[in-house]
């Protein structure tokens, strides 16, 4: 009898569906940012209230991830992908008809945030479809979609706005990636293979899944330390992607005053810089760190903390080459550590709980993005400047750096 292939090549199609779904999710997240002044003007609200539209998306995404992991574990990938993408795409495509009242748009952003359930599929895909030796690379490829989406969104949003004439039509047109991802998700037909015993977490091979419970999982120090690490990691990711475009576009003294087109190009630099960061972070985890998670986490927080603060220095943002370099390095830090976090989860929890734990870590963590965005809106409204919106990103990175020292694997030091 022919030897069974434990991890079939079909796993790469599953990875592609996940990547397309995360691209759609992150496009929906970022599409408002480059044209935020136009959104605020059309809805007759101040910039702080307009920023809160991003906060609404982040809050909804946080809850969706937290509970989405359990949904993934029970209903499977195809159902989760299709349902979450419908939540994102339907309100967006209807925006030309419903997007003329601030509260309606706010509720629409809450509904769109449910698409973040798709993000909770990363852990189960790694644990069930890929061998441990590929966790870093596969996780990096899926995570890099978080940069591809914002890069795509900030690059074409101003041009689509110029063509479409209204921000409502702009976001409706940019719902296309979500519909494409949905069609791919409908094509998923296979069940995941049985994992190789060698790829189960230490102590799990041959033991019944019932030996592990949520009570035991939430009693583990690594669960809480990791949760708050992702809280501050997501604070940085959401803050950079949602605040950098309006910071550069808004007129002085609120922002730098470069205009929407230049701000979009600079934000594209931020997004494009994150794409190789995710992939390099995955390869670094597999090949250089040899499965150790701390080097990327500690280095990533340090890099983001330093270079985000430099974006506020006049001598930096007045020099376009230096500004672009700082943008890349600020975004690189948060992105570089992400594959180590996802691989850590896939490697330290039983497969039956991986989806729930990815959902919990990144779901609770997304409250960091919501908190940072909410505080940014309040700070911008009260101070009349983005300074106190961006400085907390550096402070959050400092806290994450300290927590990273204490994140240890389940059965060994990190």
C-alpha positions, 0 to 999 in steps of 0.5 A, a space after each residue: 500500500 502506498 505511504 499516506 501523505 500526511 500534509 498534502 499539497 492542497 494545504 497551499 490552496 488553503 493558505 492562498 484562501 486565507 491570504 486573500 481573506 486577510 487581504 480583504 479584511 485589511 483593505 476594509 480596515 484601511 480604506 478610510 484612512 487616506 481619505 479621512 478628511 473627506 469622510 469627516 467633511 461629508 459626514 459633518 464631524 471632526 477628525 476625532 469622530 472620524 478616527 472613531 470609525 476605525 476604532 469601531 472596526 477595531 472593537 468589532 474585530 476584537 470580539 470577532 477574533 475572540 469568539 471566532 476561534 471557537 467558531 473555526 474549531 467547530 464549523 470549519 474553514 469554509 463556513 467561517 471564511 464565507 460568513 465573515 467576508 459577507 459581513 465585510 462586503 455587504 455593508 461596504 457595497 451598500 455604502 453609496 446608499 446608506 453612508 450619509 449619516 455618521 451613526 449608520 456608517 459607524 454601525 456599518 463599520 461595526 458589522 464590517 469588523 466581523 470579517 476579522 473572524 477569518 484571522 482566527 483561521 491562521 492557527 488551525 491552518 498551521 496546526 492541522 495543515 502544515 508540519 511544524 518545520 513550516 510553521 514560521 514560513 506559512 505563518 509569515 506568508 499569511 501574516 504578510 497579507 496584513 501588509 499587502 491589504 493596507 498597501 493596496 488600500 492606501 495606494 489606490 484609495 485616493 485614485 479611486 476617490 478621484 475617479 468615483 467622486 465620493 468616499 462612499 463609492 470609493 469604499 464600495 469599489 474596494 469591496 472587490 477583494 472581499 468578493 474574490 476571496 469569498 469565491 475562493 473560499 466556496 471552493 474549499 472541499 477537503 477536510 484537514 489531514 490527521 496531524 503527524 504525531 511528531 508535530 503535536 505539542 510536547 506531551 500531546 502525542 497519544 493523549 486524548 484531547 479531553 485531558 486539556 481544558 479551557 480552564 487549564 489553558 487559561 491557568 497557564 502564565 504563557 496564555 496571559 503574557 502572550 495575550 498582552 503581548 499581542 495587545 501591545 503589538 496590535 496597538 502598534 499595527 492598528 495605530 501605524 496603519 490607521 493614523 499615519 495616512 491622516 497624520 501626513 495628509 492633514 494640514 499643519 498644525 494637526 498633521 504634517 500637511 503633505 496632502 492625501 496623495 503624498 500621504 498615500 504614497 508614504 503609507 504605501 511605503 509603510 505597507 510594502 515594508 511590512 510584506 517582506 517583514 512577515 516573510 523574513 520573520 517566518 524564515 527567521 523563526 524557522 531557520 535562524 532562531 530555530 523555533 525560539 520566539 523571543 528574539 523576534 518579539 524583543 527586537 520587533 518591539 524595540 524597533 517599532 518603539 524607536 522609529 515610530 517616535 522619530 516620525 514626530 521629529 521635524 528634521 525627520 519628516 522634512 527629509 523624504 528619504 529619511 522619513 521613508 526609512 523610518 516608516 519602513 523600520 517602524 512597521 517592520 518591527 511589529 510585522 517581523 514578530 507576528 510569525 513568531 507569535 502565531 507559530 508559538 500558539 500553534 506549537 504550544 496548544 493542542 490542535 483542538 484548541 489552536 483556533 480558540 487560542 489564536 482567536 483569544 490572543 489576537 482578539 483580545 489583542 485587537 482591543 489594543 488596536 481599538 484602545 490606541 485608536 480611541 485614545 488617538 481620536 480623543 487626543 487629536 480632538 483635545 490637543 489639535 495635533 497627532 503628536 499625542 496620538 502617535 507617541 503612545 505607540 512607542 510607549 506601548 512598544 516599551 511595555 510589550 518589550 518588557 512582557 516579551 522577556 517573560 513569555 516562555 513556552 509551555 514546557 521549556 524556556 523561550 
